[in-house]
Amino acid sequence: MAEKPKRRRRKKAPEPRGLEARRLTHGDPPTAVTELTSQIERDGGSVLGVFRDPLGGHWQILAGLPLELVEPTPYQRDLSDAHVRRLTDAIDRLGRYLDPVIAVRMNDKYWTPNGHHRVAALRGMGARSVVALVVPEIEVAHRILLLNTEKAHNLRERALEVIRLAQGLAALDERAEKEFEAEFEEPALLTLGLCYQEDGRFAGAAFHSVLKRTDKFLSARLTKALETRRARAARLLELNEAVNDAVRRLKDRGFESPYLKAFVVARINPLRFRRGATADFDETMDTMIAAAKKFDSAKVKADQVARTGAAPDE
């Protein structure tokens, strides 16, 4: 007798939350918001509206800002010229600018954590101003990864943004590293970011899965935690060099594949067959460095490399 198909449970509708549309402008804005509206006008901008966001009820300002006063936060990834060209072409063909950036006022400028490419496109077109959601809370500028949706981040970009942010915050905020989880997203990005700063050709993707199971946010203050991060980055770069030597030995035997590095890392990874297991960072690095140095390319067969399903070398 055939089994009856299982009924799918209907997903329960979420409880209503946030503000009704008619209430977004109700109430008196706090003093900080009122003062910010006056400052925007003094800066040569124009306040288009003051309202609360519909989900959290936080006050924010829709404003036109002089383009020369708008800059990306200093922690962001490098500008992609190709993406700027695509944005410029799209805005130019439409003949309208419809996507406000987020901005916070900082040191007589307006930092945007999510509008680097849009601002560059407008500037290249000769625009005089940009429409922005101006937020009074400075810490919003530190939520780069959460806010930045204008161009997908690859691992290198994410890691460099996070480490630049950590280095900038270290001089301003002495909280423990683990208190910045929302800003930094994951601890592996901090270690990888230092590696990318040291070596622009570093292939971090090959080691990311190992780091996610061994690297943890630290309880030390941010300045002290960065010292530990630099030591971890040095160990990871040492492992990278040992893996590169193993890859060279495989190439000397005639192996040609974009997956050679991923193959070597998988073979020396002590957590490979331990689903969900975590381990100590330093112990794992010691084990993998020793294994990479002893890696015997003579025992590798072509079909083993062909079955590698990891990401190719960057």
WOCORNOR-V896717 format. One record per residue. RES is the residue in three letters. SS is DSSP state (h for helix, s for strand, l for the rest). OMEGA is omega as a letter, one per 30 degrees, with the letter a starting at -180 (999 if undefined). D_LAST is the distance of its C-alpha to the last C-alpha in Angstrom with 1 decimal. Layout:
BEGIN
((RES;SS;OMEGA;D_LAST) (RES;SS;OMEGA;D_LAST))
END
This chain:
BEGIN
((MET;l;a;53.1) (ALA;l;l;49.8) (GLU;l;l;48.1) (LYS;l;l;48.4) (PRO;l;a;45.1) (LYS;l;l;44.0) (ARG;l;l;44.7) (ARG;l;l;41.8) (ARG;l;l;42.7) (ARG;l;l;42.8) (LYS;l;a;40.5) (LYS;l;l;42.8) (ALA;l;a;42.8) (PRO;l;l;41.6) (GLU;l;l;44.4) (PRO;l;l;45.0) (ARG;l;l;43.6) (GLY;l;a;43.4) (LEU;l;l;45.8) (GLU;l;a;47.7) (ALA;h;a;47.0) (ARG;h;a;50.5) (ARG;h;a;49.9) (LEU;l;l;46.8) (THR;l;a;49.1) (HIS;l;l;51.8) (GLY;l;l;52.7) (ASP;l;l;52.7) (PRO;l;l;49.3) (PRO;l;a;49.1) (THR;h;a;50.0) (ALA;h;l;46.4) (VAL;h;l;45.7) (THR;h;l;48.9) (GLU;h;l;48.3) (LEU;h;l;44.8) (THR;h;l;46.4) (SER;h;a;48.8) (GLN;h;l;46.1) (ILE;h;l;44.1) (GLU;h;l;47.4) (ARG;h;l;48.0) (ASP;l;a;44.5) (GLY;l;l;45.4) (GLY;l;a;43.8) (SER;s;l;45.4) (VAL;s;a;45.6) (LEU;s;l;45.4) (GLY;s;l;45.8) (VAL;s;a;45.8) (PHE;s;l;45.0) (ARG;s;l;43.5) (ASP;l;a;40.3) (PRO;l;a;41.4) (LEU;l;a;39.6) (GLY;l;a;40.1) (GLY;l;a;42.9) (HIS;l;l;41.4) (TRP;s;l;43.0) (GLN;s;a;40.9) (ILE;s;l;41.7) (LEU;s;a;40.9) (ALA;s;l;41.2) (GLY;s;a;40.8) (LEU;s;l;39.3) (PRO;s;a;39.5) (LEU;h;a;36.1) (GLU;h;l;36.4) (LEU;h;a;36.6) (VAL;s;a;33.4) (GLU;s;l;30.2) (PRO;s;l;26.9) (THR;l;a;26.8) (PRO;l;a;25.5) (TYR;l;a;22.8) (GLN;l;l;20.8) (ARG;l;l;17.3) (ASP;l;a;17.5) (LEU;l;l;19.2) (SER;l;a;17.5) (ASP;h;a;19.9) (ALA;h;a;19.2) (HIS;h;l;20.0) (VAL;h;l;23.1) (ARG;h;l;24.3) (ARG;h;l;24.1) (LEU;h;l;26.0) (THR;h;a;28.5) (ASP;h;a;29.2) (ALA;h;a;29.7) (ILE;h;a;32.0) (ASP;h;a;33.9) (ARG;h;l;34.6) (LEU;h;a;35.8) (GLY;l;l;37.8) (ARG;l;l;37.4) (TYR;l;a;35.3) (LEU;l;a;35.2) (ASP;l;a;32.5) (PRO;l;l;33.7) (VAL;s;l;31.3) (ILE;s;a;31.9) (ALA;s;l;33.3) (VAL;s;a;35.0) (ARG;s;a;37.3) (MET;s;l;36.3) (ASN;l;l;38.0) (ASP;l;l;39.7) (LYS;s;l;36.5) (TYR;s;a;34.9) (TRP;s;l;31.4) (THR;s;l;29.3) (PRO;l;a;26.5) (ASN;l;a;25.5) (GLY;l;a;26.7) (HIS;h;a;24.7) (HIS;h;l;23.8) (ARG;h;l;27.2) (VAL;h;l;29.1) (ALA;h;l;27.3) (ALA;h;l;28.1) (LEU;h;a;31.7) (ARG;h;l;32.0) (GLY;h;l;30.9) (MET;l;l;33.6) (GLY;l;a;36.2) (ALA;l;a;36.9) (ARG;l;a;39.2) (SER;s;l;38.4) (VAL;s;l;36.1) (VAL;s;a;37.2) (ALA;s;l;35.8) (LEU;s;a;36.4) (VAL;s;a;37.5) (VAL;s;a;37.3) (PRO;l;a;39.6) (GLU;l;a;37.5) (ILE;h;a;35.2) (GLU;h;l;33.0) (VAL;h;l;31.7) (ALA;h;a;29.7) (HIS;h;a;27.7) (ARG;l;a;26.6) (ILE;h;a;23.7) (LEU;h;l;21.4) (LEU;h;a;24.4) (LEU;h;a;25.8) (ASN;l;a;22.9) (THR;l;a;22.7) (GLU;l;l;22.7) (LYS;l;a;19.0) (ALA;l;l;16.5) (HIS;l;l;14.4) (ASN;l;a;10.8) (LEU;h;a;10.2) (ARG;h;a;9.7) (GLU;h;l;12.8) (ARG;h;a;14.7) (ALA;h;l;14.4) (LEU;h;l;15.4) (GLU;h;a;18.3) (VAL;h;a;19.5) (ILE;h;l;19.7) (ARG;h;l;21.4) (LEU;h;l;23.8) (ALA;h;l;24.6) (GLN;h;l;25.3) (GLY;h;a;27.5) (LEU;h;a;29.3) (ALA;h;a;30.0) (ALA;l;a;32.6) (LEU;l;a;34.2) (ASP;l;a;34.2) (GLU;l;l;34.9) (ARG;l;l;34.4) (ALA;s;a;32.5) (GLU;h;a;28.8) (LYS;h;l;29.4) (GLU;h;l;31.5) (PHE;h;a;28.5) (GLU;h;a;26.8) (ALA;h;a;27.2) (GLU;h;a;25.6) (PHE;h;l;22.7) (GLU;l;l;22.0) (GLU;l;a;20.6) (PRO;h;a;20.8) (ALA;h;a;17.3) (LEU;h;l;16.2) (LEU;h;a;18.6) (THR;h;l;17.4) (LEU;h;a;13.7) (GLY;h;l;15.0) (LEU;h;l;16.8) (CYS;h;l;14.0) (TYR;h;l;12.1) (GLN;h;a;15.5) (GLU;h;a;16.0) (ASP;l;a;12.7) (GLY;l;a;10.9) (ARG;l;a;8.0) (PHE;l;a;8.0) (ALA;l;a;5.3) (GLY;l;a;7.9) (ALA;h;a;7.2) (ALA;h;a;8.4) (PHE;h;a;11.5) (HIS;h;a;12.3) (SER;h;l;14.8) (VAL;h;a;16.5) (LEU;h;a;16.9) (LYS;h;a;18.4) (ARG;h;a;21.1) (THR;h;a;21.9) (ASP;l;a;21.5) (LYS;l;l;24.5) (PHE;l;a;25.9) (LEU;l;l;28.3) (SER;l;l;32.1) (ALA;l;l;32.3) (ARG;s;a;32.8) (LEU;h;l;29.8) (THR;h;l;30.4) (LYS;h;a;30.9) (ALA;h;l;27.9) (LEU;h;l;25.6) (GLU;h;l;27.0) (THR;h;l;26.0) (ARG;h;l;22.5) (ARG;h;l;22.2) (ALA;h;l;23.4) (ARG;h;l;21.0) (ALA;h;l;18.0) (ALA;h;l;19.6) (ARG;h;a;19.7) (LEU;h;l;16.1) (LEU;h;l;15.2) (GLU;h;l;17.8) (LEU;h;a;16.3) (ASN;h;a;12.8) (GLU;h;l;14.9) (ALA;h;l;16.9) (VAL;h;l;14.1) (ASN;h;l;12.8) (ASP;h;l;16.5) (ALA;h;l;16.7) (VAL;h;l;13.9) (ARG;h;l;15.9) (ARG;h;l;19.0) (LEU;h;l;17.8) (LYS;h;l;16.9) (ASP;h;l;20.4) (ARG;l;l;21.8) (GLY;l;l;20.4) (PHE;l;l;17.6) (GLU;l;a;15.0) (SER;l;l;12.5) (PRO;l;a;8.8) (TYR;l;a;9.8) (LEU;h;a;11.3) (LYS;h;l;9.6) (ALA;h;l;10.2) (PHE;h;a;13.6) (VAL;h;a;14.5) (VAL;h;l;13.8) (ALA;h;a;15.8) (ARG;h;a;18.6) (ILE;h;a;19.1) (ASN;l;a;19.0) (PRO;l;a;22.7) (LEU;l;a;22.4) (ARG;l;a;20.9) (PHE;l;a;24.3) (ARG;l;a;25.8) (ARG;l;l;25.4) (GLY;l;a;25.5) (ALA;l;l;26.3) (THR;l;a;25.4) (ALA;l;l;25.7) (ASP;l;a;26.2) (PHE;h;a;23.2) (ASP;h;l;24.7) (GLU;h;a;26.0) (THR;h;l;22.7) (MET;h;l;20.9) (ASP;h;a;23.9) (THR;h;a;23.8) (MET;h;l;20.1) (ILE;h;l;20.4) (ALA;h;a;23.6) (ALA;h;l;22.2) (ALA;h;a;19.2) (LYS;h;l;21.8) (LYS;l;a;24.0) (PHE;l;a;21.5) (ASP;l;a;23.6) (SER;h;a;21.7) (ALA;h;a;25.1) (LYS;h;a;25.4) (VAL;l;l;22.3) (LYS;l;a;23.2) (ALA;h;a;21.4) (ASP;h;l;22.1) (GLN;h;l;20.6) (VAL;h;a;17.1) (ALA;h;a;17.8) (ARG;l;a;18.7) (THR;l;a;15.4) (GLY;l;a;14.6) (ALA;l;l;11.6) (ALA;l;l;8.3) (PRO;l;l;6.3) (ASP;l;l;3.8) (GLU;l;999;0.0))
END
